[in-house]
Amino acid sequence: MVALTGAAVVIPLNQFGIDGMLVDADALIPITYTTDTGIEVSCRYGVYYGDPADRTESDKQLATFVANHDWTDIGQGVYEHAIANPFVPGRDGGLDVDTQQRRDEMSLSIAIAHEIEEAIPDHLRDDREGLIESSVTDCQGKLH
């Protein structure tokens, strides 16, 4: 994973593997924010809904929504959510290696999923626990 700060480093996120199949991301969502220390961060979050071998109509509708939605302003909201709701090992899950960097990465990842899910209209939601099925990112969790 590479945080895109300063000079841009491009890593292809538009395709990734799910259950042994190579799929195109439904959307590459730009995550851009400024930290409390004034650092500007820019990274991307690719999402794919459903099982590529058996994609439902609901999955296709979600894919269409995320592909066409304007995600321009999501980044600062993601950052604010991550700061206000830090990942706490034990309470929120476990970490193989518990460092502040890993906690920040988890906080940012959870915040991105939360903000994307909040943007999805109720009529596109179904009985799933979470809406983000598969994702890939070059965001590194830079919060300070």
C-alpha positions as CSV (number, residue, x, y, z in Angstrom):
1,M,0.0,0.0,0.0
2,V,1.2,3.5,-0.8
3,A,-0.2,6.8,0.5
4,L,-0.3,9.3,-2.3
5,T,1.2,12.4,-0.7
6,G,3.3,14.9,-2.5
7,A,4.4,13.3,-5.7
8,A,1.8,10.8,-7.0
9,V,2.6,7.2,-7.2
10,V,0.0,5.2,-9.1
11,I,-0.8,1.7,-8.2
12,P,-3.5,-0.1,-10.3
13,L,-6.5,-0.7,-8.1
14,N,-9.1,-1.1,-10.8
15,Q,-8.7,-4.9,-10.9
16,F,-8.3,-7.3,-8.0
17,G,-8.9,-11.0,-7.3
18,I,-12.0,-12.4,-5.5
19,D,-12.3,-16.1,-5.0
20,G,-9.7,-16.8,-7.7
21,M,-11.4,-14.5,-10.3
22,L,-10.0,-11.2,-11.6
23,V,-12.7,-8.5,-11.4
24,D,-12.9,-4.9,-12.3
25,A,-13.6,-2.6,-9.4
26,D,-17.1,-1.2,-9.4
27,A,-15.6,2.1,-8.4
28,L,-12.3,3.7,-7.4
29,I,-13.2,6.2,-4.7
30,P,-10.8,9.1,-4.1
31,I,-10.0,9.6,-0.5
32,T,-8.5,13.1,0.0
33,Y,-8.2,14.8,3.4
34,T,-6.0,17.1,5.5
35,T,-4.8,15.8,8.9
36,D,-4.8,17.8,12.1
37,T,-1.1,18.5,11.5
38,G,-1.8,20.0,8.1
39,I,-0.6,17.0,6.0
40,E,-2.6,16.5,2.8
41,V,-3.3,12.9,2.1
42,S,-4.7,11.4,-1.2
43,C,-5.4,7.8,-1.8
44,R,-7.9,5.5,-3.4
45,Y,-10.4,2.8,-2.3
46,G,-11.7,0.3,-4.8
47,V,-14.9,-1.6,-4.2
48,Y,-16.7,-4.6,-5.7
49,Y,-20.1,-5.8,-4.7
50,G,-21.2,-9.5,-4.7
51,D,-19.8,-12.8,-5.8
52,P,-18.3,-12.5,-9.3
53,A,-19.5,-16.0,-10.1
54,D,-23.1,-15.3,-9.1
55,R,-23.8,-11.5,-9.0
56,T,-27.3,-10.6,-7.8
57,E,-29.4,-7.8,-9.2
58,S,-29.0,-6.0,-5.8
59,D,-25.2,-6.2,-6.3
60,K,-25.5,-4.8,-9.8
61,Q,-27.6,-1.9,-8.5
62,L,-25.1,-1.1,-5.8
63,A,-22.3,-1.3,-8.3
64,T,-24.1,1.2,-10.6
65,F,-24.7,3.6,-7.7
66,V,-21.1,3.6,-6.5
67,A,-19.8,4.0,-10.0
68,N,-22.0,7.0,-10.7
69,H,-21.9,8.7,-7.3
70,D,-19.9,11.9,-6.8
71,W,-17.4,10.9,-4.1
72,T,-15.4,14.1,-4.3
73,D,-16.0,15.3,-0.7
74,I,-15.9,12.0,1.1
75,G,-12.3,12.1,2.3
76,Q,-12.5,14.8,5.0
77,G,-15.6,13.1,6.4
78,V,-13.7,9.8,6.5
79,Y,-10.8,11.4,8.3
80,E,-13.1,13.0,10.9
81,H,-14.9,9.7,11.5
82,A,-11.6,7.9,11.9
83,I,-10.4,10.5,14.5
84,A,-13.7,10.4,16.4
85,N,-13.9,6.6,16.4
86,P,-10.4,5.2,16.8
87,F,-10.0,1.4,16.4
88,V,-9.5,-0.2,19.8
89,P,-8.1,-3.8,19.8
90,G,-10.3,-6.2,21.8
91,R,-13.4,-4.0,21.5
92,D,-13.3,-3.7,17.7
93,G,-11.4,-6.8,16.8
94,G,-7.8,-8.0,16.9
95,L,-4.5,-7.2,15.3
96,D,-1.7,-9.5,14.4
97,V,0.8,-6.7,15.4
98,D,-0.6,-4.0,17.6
99,T,1.1,-0.7,16.7
100,Q,-0.3,2.8,16.5
101,Q,0.1,2.7,12.7
102,R,-2.0,-0.5,12.4
103,R,-4.6,1.1,14.7
104,D,-4.7,4.1,12.5
105,E,-5.0,1.9,9.3
106,M,-7.9,0.1,10.9
107,S,-9.5,3.3,12.0
108,L,-9.3,4.7,8.5
109,S,-10.5,1.5,6.8
110,I,-13.5,1.3,9.1
111,A,-14.3,5.0,8.5
112,I,-14.1,4.6,4.7
113,A,-16.5,1.7,4.8
114,H,-18.8,3.6,7.2
115,E,-18.9,6.7,5.0
116,I,-19.5,4.8,1.8
117,E,-22.3,2.8,3.4
118,E,-23.9,6.1,4.7
119,A,-24.0,7.4,1.2
120,I,-25.9,4.5,-0.2
121,P,-29.7,5.2,-0.3
122,D,-32.0,3.0,1.8
123,H,-33.7,1.5,-1.3
124,L,-30.4,-0.1,-2.4
125,R,-29.8,-1.7,1.0
126,D,-30.8,-5.3,1.6
127,D,-30.4,-7.6,4.6
128,R,-26.6,-7.8,4.5
129,E,-24.7,-7.0,7.6
130,G,-22.4,-4.7,5.8
131,L,-22.6,-3.4,2.2
132,I,-18.9,-3.5,1.2
133,E,-18.3,-6.9,-0.1
134,S,-14.7,-6.7,-1.4
135,S,-12.3,-3.8,-1.4
136,V,-8.7,-2.8,-2.1
137,T,-6.9,0.4,-1.2
138,D,-3.6,2.2,-1.3
139,C,-4.6,4.2,1.8
140,Q,-2.1,3.8,4.6
141,G,-4.0,5.2,7.5
142,K,-2.1,8.5,7.9
143,L,-4.1,10.3,10.6
144,H,-1.6,12.7,12.2
